[in-house]
Amino acid sequence: MTWQRKLSFFLFVLAVILVTVGRHSAANDHWHLDDTPAEMSDAEEVELGKQVDEYIRHQFYLENDPDLNMVVNNITQRLVTVSDRNTLPFTCTILQSLSINAFSAPGGHIYLTYGLLKFAKTEDEVAGIVGHEVAHASLRHASKLYHDVMEILYRQSSGGAYSPESLLLLNSHLEEFEQDADTTGALYAFKAGFNPRGLLNFLERHLSLMIRKNMFGLAGLSATAEMITSRINHLREYLSTLDKGKK
């Protein structure tokens, strides 16, 4: 799991904890995990996103440059228009951080760092990143992880230990979701009139930067780098089919 995805995942767990505390504070011994739906409703997801957004806005300074925000939000709305859940109240917020990062919260909240926007070379690359985050929402990835995370938290609160199998399943889901968001986001970028190779170009340059800076440790290419390479290869394969479809 990349450090970007770890941040997304922990934000999601935080959101679940916030909702769980409010929803079950008056729960009695008759409450069981089986009563929890496997996926959140749209209303629950939007409410969850509001709580995560409130937390993030207390933890980060926001970039208030009106021109930069206008450009990013114009890109976002073009992608939202062609997405499969364009009724969600999507927003894209720029965080004052020099790290290269992007993540999303349930309910259509997307966050880009200023460092990412500086690193991006083209509007197509930004569209690829935003499209990836829009795709997470469209594919209901947060909702699909909800029951798995709730199960882990419930077992922990009942005095049990984290199951290695459960954590491996979560990691497997996250890797699958990342690849699905890559390809769906590239499709959204294409439909919105951007070059669908923007995300691929960004990922390749970012991986090269991390290797040059030895961010994977002295052992060379780690499992993290291999996972990113797998994402790149999967996306490159998908784009070749998209190119054939255009002919």
Contacts in CASP RR format, 6 or more apart in sequence:
PFRMAT RR
TARGET T0000
AUTHOR 0000-0000-0000
METHOD contacts of the structure
MODEL  1
MTWQRKLSFFLFVLAVILVTVGRHSAANDHWHLDDTPAEMSDAEEVELGK
QVDEYIRHQFYLENDPDLNMVVNNITQRLVTVSDRNTLPFTCTILQSLSI
NAFSAPGGHIYLTYGLLKFAKTEDEVAGIVGHEVAHASLRHASKLYHDVM
EILYRQSSGGAYSPESLLLLNSHLEEFEQDADTTGALYAFKAGFNPRGLL
NFLERHLSLMIRKNMFGLAGLSATAEMITSRINHLREYLSTLDKGKK
1 9 0 8 1.000
1 171 0 8 1.000
1 174 0 8 1.000
1 175 0 8 1.000
1 224 0 8 1.000
1 227 0 8 1.000
2 224 0 8 1.000
2 227 0 8 1.000
2 228 0 8 1.000
3 224 0 8 1.000
4 101 0 8 1.000
4 102 0 8 1.000
4 103 0 8 1.000
5 103 0 8 1.000
5 174 0 8 1.000
5 178 0 8 1.000
7 101 0 8 1.000
7 103 0 8 1.000
8 103 0 8 1.000
8 104 0 8 1.000
9 170 0 8 1.000
9 174 0 8 1.000
11 52 0 8 1.000
11 55 0 8 1.000
11 56 0 8 1.000
11 103 0 8 1.000
11 105 0 8 1.000
12 52 0 8 1.000
12 105 0 8 1.000
12 106 0 8 1.000
12 142 0 8 1.000
12 145 0 8 1.000
12 149 0 8 1.000
13 149 0 8 1.000
13 153 0 8 1.000
14 52 0 8 1.000
14 55 0 8 1.000
15 48 0 8 1.000
15 49 0 8 1.000
15 51 0 8 1.000
15 52 0 8 1.000
15 55 0 8 1.000
15 105 0 8 1.000
15 106 0 8 1.000
16 48 0 8 1.000
16 146 0 8 1.000
16 149 0 8 1.000
16 150 0 8 1.000
16 153 0 8 1.000
17 153 0 8 1.000
18 48 0 8 1.000
18 51 0 8 1.000
18 52 0 8 1.000
18 55 0 8 1.000
19 44 0 8 1.000
19 47 0 8 1.000
19 48 0 8 1.000
19 51 0 8 1.000
20 150 0 8 1.000
20 153 0 8 1.000
24 31 0 8 1.000
33 150 0 8 1.000
33 151 0 8 1.000
33 154 0 8 1.000
36 146 0 8 1.000
36 147 0 8 1.000
36 150 0 8 1.000
37 147 0 8 1.000
38 144 0 8 1.000
38 146 0 8 1.000
38 147 0 8 1.000
39 140 0 8 1.000
39 143 0 8 1.000
39 144 0 8 1.000
39 146 0 8 1.000
39 147 0 8 1.000
40 48 0 8 1.000
40 106 0 8 1.000
40 142 0 8 1.000
40 143 0 8 1.000
40 146 0 8 1.000
42 88 0 8 1.000
45 106 0 8 1.000
45 107 0 8 1.000
45 140 0 8 1.000
45 142 0 8 1.000
45 143 0 8 1.000
46 88 0 8 1.000
46 89 0 8 1.000
46 106 0 8 1.000
46 107 0 8 1.000
46 108 0 8 1.000
48 105 0 8 1.000
48 106 0 8 1.000
48 107 0 8 1.000
48 142 0 8 1.000
49 105 0 8 1.000
49 106 0 8 1.000
49 107 0 8 1.000
49 108 0 8 1.000
49 109 0 8 1.000
52 105 0 8 1.000
52 106 0 8 1.000
52 109 0 8 1.000
53 93 0 8 1.000
53 105 0 8 1.000
53 109 0 8 1.000
56 93 0 8 1.000
56 95 0 8 1.000
56 105 0 8 1.000
56 109 0 8 1.000
56 111 0 8 1.000
57 93 0 8 1.000
60 95 0 8 1.000
60 96 0 8 1.000
60 97 0 8 1.000
61 95 0 8 1.000
61 96 0 8 1.000
62 93 0 8 1.000
62 94 0 8 1.000
62 95 0 8 1.000
62 96 0 8 1.000
63 69 0 8 1.000
63 94 0 8 1.000
63 95 0 8 1.000
63 96 0 8 1.000
63 114 0 8 1.000
65 94 0 8 1.000
68 94 0 8 1.000
68 117 0 8 1.000
69 94 0 8 1.000
71 123 0 8 1.000
72 92 0 8 1.000
72 94 0 8 1.000
72 112 0 8 1.000
72 117 0 8 1.000
72 126 0 8 1.000
72 130 0 8 1.000
73 91 0 8 1.000
73 92 0 8 1.000
75 92 0 8 1.000
75 123 0 8 1.000
75 126 0 8 1.000
75 127 0 8 1.000
75 130 0 8 1.000
75 194 0 8 1.000
76 90 0 8 1.000
76 91 0 8 1.000
76 92 0 8 1.000
76 110 0 8 1.000
76 130 0 8 1.000
76 134 0 8 1.000
77 90 0 8 1.000
78 127 0 8 1.000
78 192 0 8 1.000
78 193 0 8 1.000
78 194 0 8 1.000
79 127 0 8 1.000
79 130 0 8 1.000
79 131 0 8 1.000
79 134 0 8 1.000
79 185 0 8 1.000
79 188 0 8 1.000
79 189 0 8 1.000
79 192 0 8 1.000
80 86 0 8 1.000
80 88 0 8 1.000
80 90 0 8 1.000
80 134 0 8 1.000
81 192 0 8 1.000
82 188 0 8 1.000
82 191 0 8 1.000
82 192 0 8 1.000
83 131 0 8 1.000
83 134 0 8 1.000
83 135 0 8 1.000
83 137 0 8 1.000
83 138 0 8 1.000
83 188 0 8 1.000
84 138 0 8 1.000
84 139 0 8 1.000
85 137 0 8 1.000
85 138 0 8 1.000
85 140 0 8 1.000
88 107 0 8 1.000
88 108 0 8 1.000
88 137 0 8 1.000
89 107 0 8 1.000
89 108 0 8 1.000
90 108 0 8 1.000
90 109 0 8 1.000
90 110 0 8 1.000
90 134 0 8 1.000
90 137 0 8 1.000
91 108 0 8 1.000
91 109 0 8 1.000
91 110 0 8 1.000
92 110 0 8 1.000
92 111 0 8 1.000
92 112 0 8 1.000
92 130 0 8 1.000
93 109 0 8 1.000
93 110 0 8 1.000
93 111 0 8 1.000
93 112 0 8 1.000
94 111 0 8 1.000
94 112 0 8 1.000
94 113 0 8 1.000
94 114 0 8 1.000
94 117 0 8 1.000
95 111 0 8 1.000
95 112 0 8 1.000
95 113 0 8 1.000
95 114 0 8 1.000
96 114 0 8 1.000
97 113 0 8 1.000
97 114 0 8 1.000
97 115 0 8 1.000
98 113 0 8 1.000
98 114 0 8 1.000
98 115 0 8 1.000
98 118 0 8 1.000
99 113 0 8 1.000
99 115 0 8 1.000
99 116 0 8 1.000
100 113 0 8 1.000
100 115 0 8 1.000
100 116 0 8 1.000
100 119 0 8 1.000
100 206 0 8 1.000
100 209 0 8 1.000
101 112 0 8 1.000
101 113 0 8 1.000
101 115 0 8 1.000
101 116 0 8 1.000
102 110 0 8 1.000
102 111 0 8 1.000
102 112 0 8 1.000
102 113 0 8 1.000
102 116 0 8 1.000
102 129 0 8 1.000
102 130 0 8 1.000
102 132 0 8 1.000
102 133 0 8 1.000
103 110 0 8 1.000
103 111 0 8 1.000
103 133 0 8 1.000
104 110 0 8 1.000
104 111 0 8 1.000
104 133 0 8 1.000
104 136 0 8 1.000
104 137 0 8 1.000
105 111 0 8 1.000
105 142 0 8 1.000
106 137 0 8 1.000
106 142 0 8 1.000
106 143 0 8 1.000
107 137 0 8 1.000
107 142 0 8 1.000
108 134 0 8 1.000
108 137 0 8 1.000
110 130 0 8 1.000
110 133 0 8 1.000
110 134 0 8 1.000
112 126 0 8 1.000
112 129 0 8 1.000
112 130 0 8 1.000
116 129 0 8 1.000
117 126 0 8 1.000
119 202 0 8 1.000
119 205 0 8 1.000
119 206 0 8 1.000
119 209 0 8 1.000
120 126 0 8 1.000
120 129 0 8 1.000
120 202 0 8 1.000
121 201 0 8 1.000
121 205 0 8 1.000
122 195 0 8 1.000
122 198 0 8 1.000
122 201 0 8 1.000
123 194 0 8 1.000
124 189 0 8 1.000
124 194 0 8 1.000
124 195 0 8 1.000
124 197 0 8 1.000
124 198 0 8 1.000
124 201 0 8 1.000
125 198 0 8 1.000
125 199 0 8 1.000
125 201 0 8 1.000
125 202 0 8 1.000
127 189 0 8 1.000
127 192 0 8 1.000
127 194 0 8 1.000
127 198 0 8 1.000
128 185 0 8 1.000
128 186 0 8 1.000
128 189 0 8 1.000
128 194 0 8 1.000
128 196 0 8 1.000
128 198 0 8 1.000
128 199 0 8 1.000
128 202 0 8 1.000
129 199 0 8 1.000
129 202 0 8 1.000
131 181 0 8 1.000
131 184 0 8 1.000
131 185 0 8 1.000
131 186 0 8 1.000
131 188 0 8 1.000
131 189 0 8 1.000
131 199 0 8 1.000
132 181 0 8 1.000
132 182 0 8 1.000
132 185 0 8 1.000
132 199 0 8 1.000
133 181 0 8 1.000
134 185 0 8 1.000
134 188 0 8 1.000
135 180 0 8 1.000
135 181 0 8 1.000
135 182 0 8 1.000
135 184 0 8 1.000
135 185 0 8 1.000
135 188 0 8 1.000
136 142 0 8 1.000
136 177 0 8 1.000
136 181 0 8 1.000
138 184 0 8 1.000
138 188 0 8 1.000
139 177 0 8 1.000
139 180 0 8 1.000
139 181 0 8 1.000
139 184 0 8 1.000
141 177 0 8 1.000
141 180 0 8 1.000
141 181 0 8 1.000
144 173 0 8 1.000
144 177 0 8 1.000
145 170 0 8 1.000
145 173 0 8 1.000
145 174 0 8 1.000
145 177 0 8 1.000
148 166 0 8 1.000
148 169 0 8 1.000
148 170 0 8 1.000
148 173 0 8 1.000
149 170 0 8 1.000
151 166 0 8 1.000
152 162 0 8 1.000
152 163 0 8 1.000
152 166 0 8 1.000
152 167 0 8 1.000
152 170 0 8 1.000
155 161 0 8 1.000
155 162 0 8 1.000
155 163 0 8 1.000
155 166 0 8 1.000
156 162 0 8 1.000
175 227 0 8 1.000
178 231 0 8 1.000
179 230 0 8 1.000
179 231 0 8 1.000
179 234 0 8 1.000
179 235 0 8 1.000
182 199 0 8 1.000
182 231 0 8 1.000
182 234 0 8 1.000
182 235 0 8 1.000
182 238 0 8 1.000
183 234 0 8 1.000
183 235 0 8 1.000
183 238 0 8 1.000
185 199 0 8 1.000
186 196 0 8 1.000
186 197 0 8 1.000
186 198 0 8 1.000
186 199 0 8 1.000
186 200 0 8 1.000
186 235 0 8 1.000
186 238 0 8 1.000
186 239 0 8 1.000
186 242 0 8 1.000
187 196 0 8 1.000
187 242 0 8 1.000
189 195 0 8 1.000
189 196 0 8 1.000
189 198 0 8 1.000
189 199 0 8 1.000
190 196 0 8 1.000
190 242 0 8 1.000
196 239 0 8 1.000
196 242 0 8 1.000
197 239 0 8 1.000
199 235 0 8 1.000
200 232 0 8 1.000
200 235 0 8 1.000
200 236 0 8 1.000
200 239 0 8 1.000
203 228 0 8 1.000
203 231 0 8 1.000
203 232 0 8 1.000
203 235 0 8 1.000
204 232 0 8 1.000
207 225 0 8 1.000
207 228 0 8 1.000
207 229 0 8 1.000
207 232 0 8 1.000
210 216 0 8 1.000
210 225 0 8 1.000
211 221 0 8 1.000
211 225 0 8 1.000
214 220 0 8 1.000
216 222 0 8 1.000
216 224 0 8 1.000
216 225 0 8 1.000
221 229 0 8 1.000
END
